[in-house]
């Protein structure tokens, strides 16, 4: 028996981000959907919260953006990391796995 799938609409003003492919590869990208034009900061942090690098810091316009992670992840040891994606109104973590 099949169950109906209920689609819950996402709020239009929600900050979203994802890494693909993940586990990361040489050409991994971070896709960020920004709800409003403004300041955007993306930091690479260890699972313990230590800031390792700033991936991006500046102003960004509303909408979807793709950011290459190639030069930020090439020398990382295998393990789990976080990308801390922050706007003025919200900060979200994005899990990044280095095989």
N, C-alpha and C positions, 0 to 999 in steps of 0.2 A: 504494500500500500504506500502511496506517495503522500507526503505531507506538503501542504502549500508553503511556498517561500514568501516570507513577508519582507518587503523592501522598506527599509527605514531611510528616509532621505537625510543626507548629511547637511548640517547647517552650511550655508554659503559662506559665512564669515569664520570658518574654522581653519586654523593653521594645520596643514598636513605635510608629511614628508616620508619618503621611502628610499631605500638604497636598492639598486638592482645592478647586476645580480648580487645576491647575498646568500651564501658566503661570497666575499668580494673577490673580484678578478682584476686583472690589469686595467680593464676599461670600465670599471664600476662608476656609476653615476648616482648622485643624490638628486632626487626630484622633489622640489619644494613647491607647494601651492600656498601662496601668500594671500590672505584675505584683503589686505589694504596696503597701499603704497606707504613705505616708511623704512625705518631702520631694521636691518636683518643682520644677525650675528650667528655664525655657525662655528662651533668649537668641537674639536676632536678631543675626547677625554677617555682616560682609562676607566676600567670598570670600578676602580676605587675613587674616581672623581678627580684625578689629577689631570689638569689641562695639558695636552701634548702639542696642540697646534691650533691655529685659527684657520679654518677653511675659507671663510668669507666674512668680511665685515664692511658694511656700507649700506647705502640706500638701495632699495629694490622696488620695482613697480608691482602692483597687484597682478596676480596670475601665476602661471606655472613657469618654473625655471629648472633647468638641468645644470648641475655643477659637477665637473669631473673631479674624481677623488684620486686620480692616478698619482699625482705628485705628493699627495699627503699620506698614502698608505703603502707605498712601495717598500719602505724600510721597516714596517711594523712587524713585530714578532707575531706568531700565530696566537690567536686568542680572541676574546670578545671585547669590543670597545663601544663607546657611545658617541653619537654626534648630537650635540646639544644645539638645537635650532631655536633661536629666540627672536621674537619681535618685541615691540614695546608692550604689547598686551598679553603675550603668552610665550611660554617656553615648553618645548616637547623634546623628549629623548628619542633617538632612533638607533636601534641596535645594529652594530656592524661586526660581522664575523670575518676574521682573517684566517684562512685555512693553513 
